[in-house]
Amino acid sequence: MKKLLGIILTLCLVLTLAADAFAASKPEITKQPETATTSKKGAVSFSVSVKGTVSSYTWYFVNPETGDKVSGKKLSSNVKGVKVTNPNSKKISLSHVPESMHGWSVYCHINGNGYKVDSDMVTLYVYGMEIPGSDSAATAPADNGEAKPEAAPAAAPAETNPESVPAETNPVTSSPEGGEQTEGGDQGEGADSDMVVENRTITITSSSKVLLRLDNKGKVTDETPVSSLEFTNAGSFIVRSADPIKSWTVNGIRFEPVQPVNEFKVTNVTESISLDLKIARDGTAETEVDESRICKVTCKGCTFTYLSKGLRSVTEGEVPYGASIRVIADNSDLANSGYSINGGEPESIGKASLQLTVTDDVSIVAGK
């Protein structure tokens, strides 16, 4: 009897240890995929980090208009033009992304040791396209030919909302006086004053020296503009430029005011920010468009857009004399080699796009 009891106890112990081991190996997502933006026919990737045993990764893409779901492995067969690399790994890469995939949802389905786990659902955006289901017009192209939907801004210009916070960084509640702001609402007299906050360094960097530090009342503390600022836990700053600011990009999210502005504020920043500005500098005088005279345009390794008519992804066609067109390279390798106009030396090397006023038949070659 004692022998039988010993066997039963041993078996229970083995089963308990096996169950613990099985539970411990359940996949746990340690880093979720993030919303990403690419240019038309550009490249983009999504990744997920998982702790524990994983037997398979399956990425899914969801069409926002139809609700249809397609796996990464079958994406190329269902969406014309797109190319997929590593569809069943923790990092999936897409190239030649078409405009039709703008606004699609993306998530990863993970199998491991009998468990099934889904990641967060994020969004794929294509520059220059409207938000799916929106009736508003798309924003005008920026200097690099890449435009995000106008409905996205959360960091508005100072003329409309002087104290606003960048989108998708760390939502905060603003105070009317521009003073101290706290996460998750006001912390009045009933707040826990004993809460310990770990000091963190918040870094703000800009593509040009236009940053000015603000105090907790929204006043400029130093009139000397810099390209980098550091704060402890949170801070506020103003961006000011003598030339009008056409648009700005905060950690990959682009904002464009209705009209260029000379300054805007961002208050109570709680995460590091990389800020890229597009300045509307004075260019050459606009040429009057002559509808009676037509010029032929051809693009090799690129597409062009006739801005006055709003055409998209045209490789050849006819435009009126004096028309303004924007030329976009098919990929970054071609853009890095520059654009040759009518056989001339490559120019705008390393730029995604260039703007051209057409006054004659023109042949453009990207990556000559």
Beta strands, then each sheet from edge to edge (+ up, - down):
strand 1: 28-31
strand 2: 36-38
strand 3: 44-47
strand 4: 49-51
strand 5: 56-62
strand 6: 69-71
strand 7: 83-85
strand 8: 91-95
strand 9: 104-112
strand 10: 115-118
strand 11: 122-126
strand 12: 201-206
strand 13: 211-214
strand 14: 228-232
strand 15: 235-250
strand 16: 253-255
strand 17: 261-269
strand 18: 273-279
strand 19: 290-300
strand 20: 302-306
strand 21: 316-321
strand 22: 323-329
strand 23: 339-341
strand 24: 353-358
strand 25: 362-366
sheet 1: 1+ 4-
sheet 2: 2+ 11+ 9- 5+ 6-
sheet 3: 2+ 11+ 9- 10+
sheet 4: 3+ 8- 7+
sheet 5: 13+ 15- 18+ 12+ 14-
sheet 6: 13+ 15- 16+
sheet 7: 13+ 15- 17+
sheet 8: 21+ 19- 25- 23+
sheet 9: 20+ 22- 24+
end
